[in-house]
Amino acid sequence: MLAAWNFLELVARAVGAGADLPSGVATAAAEQIEEVLASPGRADLMEASDRLVACVHAALAVAPPETLVAIQGGEGASAAVRAAYILGQFSFAQMLVSQSAVRRADDRFLQTLTSPRYRRYVAALMAADCSGQDLAEATREREETVSRKLRALRELGIAEWRREGTHIVNFLTPAARSAAACVPSLAKSARWRLG
């Protein structure tokens, strides 16, 4: 998890140099925060909090005085700087909420996750990331059926894929993995597949 937060050091350096923030920093931050908020343990949250606090302190230590005044809401900062600060906060909040909404499951999420139609898929993906062919073998269904069902799982935010060389590997999203771990029959089925 620590390596994923390395972009925070770029933020502190950019503030100190009076430079623009590197491209994509806000998006990277939103993605990391969203991921850590979805994690089941408190340790990840505490680590993220510590990393963010350290970044803010490092940036504040080198920030121009007008920036500090704007952050504190003081009158010494120009209206434009205060407005930019406030808009930046709202913009980041909007980006985080938007990314979460895109990845958040709707009402069909849990229904599909626990549906007998998809149970073997979820159990297989709980046990290990799988190719379509691996899932076809695990579920004893044709690859065309597997492809169609995976598409439905992706549309609901339950499964995703990544490319490894020439292979496509399917996996459960963090939200689906967390939810599935709370369903005893799915967790038991995944342990059975691993064992």
LINURBEL-V241648 format. One record per pair of residues at least 24 apart in sequence whose C-alpha atoms are under 10 Angstrom apart, sorted by sequence separation. I is the first residue (numbers start at 1). J is the second residue. D is the distance in Angstrom with one decimal. If there is no record, write none. Layout:
BEGIN
i=I j=J d=D
i=I j=J d=D
END
This chain:
BEGIN
i=4 j=28 d=9.0
i=5 j=29 d=8.0
i=4 j=29 d=9.5
i=121 j=146 d=8.6
i=5 j=32 d=7.5
i=4 j=32 d=7.3
i=5 j=33 d=9.7
i=118 j=146 d=10.0
i=121 j=149 d=8.6
i=121 j=150 d=8.3
i=131 j=161 d=9.0
i=1 j=32 d=9.3
i=118 j=149 d=7.6
i=122 j=153 d=9.2
i=129 j=160 d=10.0
i=130 j=161 d=9.2
i=131 j=162 d=9.8
i=117 j=149 d=9.0
i=118 j=150 d=9.2
i=121 j=153 d=9.3
i=129 j=161 d=9.0
i=131 j=163 d=9.9
i=129 j=162 d=9.9
i=118 j=152 d=9.8
i=125 j=159 d=8.5
i=1 j=36 d=9.1
i=118 j=153 d=8.5
i=132 j=167 d=9.3
i=133 j=168 d=9.8
i=134 j=169 d=9.5
i=135 j=170 d=8.9
i=122 j=158 d=8.5
i=131 j=167 d=7.2
i=132 j=168 d=7.5
i=133 j=169 d=9.8
i=134 j=170 d=9.8
i=122 j=159 d=8.6
i=130 j=167 d=9.9
i=131 j=168 d=5.9
i=132 j=169 d=7.4
i=121 j=159 d=9.6
i=130 j=168 d=8.4
i=131 j=169 d=4.6
i=132 j=170 d=7.3
i=130 j=169 d=5.3
i=131 j=170 d=5.8
i=112 j=152 d=9.1
i=113 j=153 d=8.3
i=129 j=169 d=6.3
i=130 j=170 d=5.2
i=131 j=171 d=8.9
i=112 j=153 d=7.9
i=128 j=169 d=10.0
i=129 j=170 d=5.6
i=130 j=171 d=6.7
i=2 j=44 d=9.5
i=5 j=47 d=9.9
i=9 j=51 d=9.6
i=12 j=54 d=9.3
i=13 j=55 d=9.7
i=16 j=58 d=8.6
i=128 j=170 d=9.1
i=129 j=171 d=4.8
i=130 j=172 d=9.9
i=1 j=44 d=7.7
i=5 j=48 d=8.0
i=8 j=51 d=7.9
i=12 j=55 d=6.1
i=15 j=58 d=9.0
i=16 j=59 d=6.5
i=113 j=156 d=9.4
i=128 j=171 d=7.5
i=129 j=172 d=7.7
i=4 j=48 d=10.0
i=8 j=52 d=7.5
i=11 j=55 d=7.5
i=12 j=56 d=7.5
i=15 j=59 d=5.8
i=16 j=60 d=8.6
i=18 j=62 d=8.9
i=109 j=153 d=8.7
i=112 j=156 d=8.4
i=127 j=171 d=9.7
i=128 j=172 d=9.1
i=2 j=47 d=8.0
i=6 j=51 d=9.3
i=9 j=54 d=9.3
i=10 j=55 d=9.3
i=11 j=56 d=8.9
i=12 j=57 d=8.6
i=13 j=58 d=8.5
i=14 j=59 d=8.4
i=15 j=60 d=8.3
i=16 j=61 d=8.1
i=17 j=62 d=8.2
i=18 j=63 d=7.8
i=113 j=158 d=7.2
i=125 j=170 d=7.5
i=126 j=171 d=7.9
i=127 j=172 d=9.9
i=1 j=47 d=8.4
i=2 j=48 d=8.5
i=5 j=51 d=7.4
i=8 j=54 d=8.9
i=9 j=55 d=6.8
i=12 j=58 d=5.7
i=13 j=59 d=7.4
i=15 j=61 d=9.4
i=16 j=62 d=4.7
i=17 j=63 d=8.7
i=18 j=64 d=7.9
i=109 j=155 d=9.7
i=110 j=156 d=9.6
i=112 j=158 d=8.6
i=113 j=159 d=10.0
i=125 j=171 d=5.7
i=126 j=172 d=6.9
i=1 j=48 d=8.7
i=5 j=52 d=8.7
i=8 j=55 d=5.9
i=11 j=58 d=9.1
i=12 j=59 d=4.4
i=15 j=62 d=6.8
i=16 j=63 d=5.9
i=17 j=64 d=9.8
i=109 j=156 d=6.0
i=124 j=171 d=9.3
i=125 j=172 d=6.0
i=126 j=173 d=10.0
i=7 j=55 d=9.7
i=8 j=56 d=8.9
i=11 j=59 d=7.3
i=12 j=60 d=8.2
i=14 j=62 d=9.6
i=15 j=63 d=5.9
i=16 j=64 d=8.1
i=108 j=156 d=7.4
i=109 j=157 d=7.5
i=110 j=158 d=9.1
i=124 j=172 d=9.7
i=125 j=173 d=9.8
i=2 j=51 d=8.5
i=9 j=58 d=8.7
i=10 j=59 d=9.9
i=12 j=61 d=9.0
i=13 j=62 d=8.6
i=14 j=63 d=9.6
i=15 j=64 d=8.4
i=107 j=156 d=9.4
i=109 j=158 d=7.1
i=122 j=171 d=9.0
i=123 j=172 d=9.8
i=5 j=55 d=9.9
i=8 j=58 d=9.8
i=9 j=59 d=9.1
i=12 j=62 d=8.0
i=105 j=155 d=9.2
i=106 j=156 d=7.1
i=121 j=171 d=10.0
i=122 j=172 d=7.5
i=126 j=176 d=9.2
i=8 j=59 d=9.6
i=12 j=63 d=8.9
i=103 j=154 d=10.0
i=105 j=156 d=5.9
i=106 j=157 d=8.7
i=121 j=172 d=9.6
i=126 j=177 d=6.7
i=15 j=67 d=9.9
i=103 j=155 d=9.5
i=104 j=156 d=8.2
i=105 j=157 d=5.8
i=125 j=177 d=8.8
i=126 j=178 d=9.9
i=103 j=156 d=8.3
i=104 j=157 d=6.8
i=105 j=158 d=7.7
i=102 j=156 d=9.8
i=103 j=157 d=5.9
i=104 j=158 d=9.4
i=122 j=176 d=8.6
i=123 j=177 d=9.8
i=126 j=180 d=7.9
i=102 j=157 d=8.5
i=103 j=158 d=9.1
i=122 j=177 d=8.6
i=126 j=181 d=8.4
i=138 j=193 d=9.2
i=123 j=180 d=8.4
i=122 j=180 d=7.7
i=123 j=181 d=9.9
i=127 j=186 d=9.9
i=126 j=186 d=8.1
i=127 j=187 d=8.8
i=119 j=180 d=9.8
i=126 j=187 d=7.6
i=26 j=88 d=9.8
i=30 j=92 d=7.6
i=34 j=96 d=7.1
i=38 j=100 d=9.8
i=123 j=185 d=8.9
i=124 j=186 d=9.3
i=127 j=189 d=8.4
i=128 j=190 d=8.5
i=29 j=92 d=9.0
i=30 j=93 d=8.5
i=33 j=96 d=8.0
i=34 j=97 d=8.9
i=37 j=100 d=10.0
i=113 j=176 d=7.5
i=123 j=186 d=5.6
i=126 j=189 d=8.7
i=127 j=190 d=4.7
i=30 j=94 d=9.8
i=31 j=95 d=9.5
i=32 j=96 d=9.8
i=113 j=177 d=9.8
i=122 j=186 d=7.3
i=123 j=187 d=7.2
i=126 j=190 d=5.5
i=127 j=191 d=6.7
i=26 j=91 d=9.3
i=27 j=92 d=8.4
i=30 j=95 d=6.9
i=31 j=96 d=7.5
i=34 j=99 d=7.9
i=35 j=100 d=9.3
i=114 j=179 d=9.6
i=121 j=186 d=10.0
i=122 j=187 d=9.5
i=123 j=188 d=8.5
i=124 j=189 d=8.1
i=125 j=190 d=7.9
i=126 j=191 d=8.4
i=127 j=192 d=8.4
i=128 j=193 d=8.8
i=26 j=92 d=6.8
i=29 j=95 d=9.9
i=30 j=96 d=5.1
i=34 j=100 d=6.6
i=109 j=175 d=9.8
i=110 j=176 d=8.5
i=113 j=179 d=8.3
i=114 j=180 d=7.9
i=119 j=185 d=9.0
i=120 j=186 d=8.5
i=123 j=189 d=5.7
i=124 j=190 d=6.3
i=127 j=193 d=6.1
i=128 j=194 d=7.9
i=29 j=96 d=8.6
i=30 j=97 d=8.7
i=33 j=100 d=9.9
i=109 j=176 d=8.3
i=113 j=180 d=7.1
i=119 j=186 d=7.1
i=122 j=189 d=9.2
i=123 j=190 d=4.8
i=124 j=191 d=9.6
i=126 j=193 d=9.0
i=127 j=194 d=5.6
i=27 j=95 d=7.5
i=30 j=98 d=9.6
i=31 j=99 d=7.6
i=122 j=190 d=8.3
i=123 j=191 d=8.6
i=124 j=192 d=9.7
i=125 j=193 d=9.8
i=126 j=194 d=9.2
i=127 j=195 d=9.3
i=26 j=95 d=8.2
i=27 j=96 d=8.1
i=30 j=99 d=7.6
i=31 j=100 d=8.7
i=34 j=103 d=9.6
i=110 j=179 d=7.7
i=114 j=183 d=7.8
i=120 j=189 d=8.2
i=123 j=192 d=9.1
i=124 j=193 d=7.0
i=26 j=96 d=9.0
i=30 j=100 d=8.9
i=103 j=173 d=9.0
i=105 j=175 d=8.2
i=109 j=179 d=9.5
i=110 j=180 d=8.7
i=113 j=183 d=9.3
i=119 j=189 d=9.0
i=120 j=190 d=9.1
i=123 j=193 d=7.8
i=124 j=194 d=9.0
i=104 j=175 d=7.9
i=105 j=176 d=8.8
i=114 j=185 d=8.9
i=123 j=194 d=10.0
i=27 j=99 d=9.0
i=103 j=175 d=8.7
i=104 j=176 d=9.9
i=114 j=186 d=7.8
i=110 j=183 d=9.9
i=113 j=186 d=9.1
i=40 j=174 d=9.2
i=38 j=173 d=9.9
i=39 j=174 d=7.2
i=40 j=175 d=9.4
i=38 j=174 d=6.6
i=39 j=175 d=8.1
i=38 j=175 d=6.2
i=40 j=177 d=9.8
i=36 j=174 d=9.7
i=37 j=175 d=9.9
i=38 j=176 d=9.9
i=39 j=177 d=9.7
i=40 j=178 d=6.7
i=35 j=174 d=7.5
i=38 j=177 d=9.9
i=39 j=178 d=7.6
i=40 j=179 d=9.7
i=35 j=175 d=9.0
i=38 j=178 d=7.9
i=40 j=181 d=10.0
END
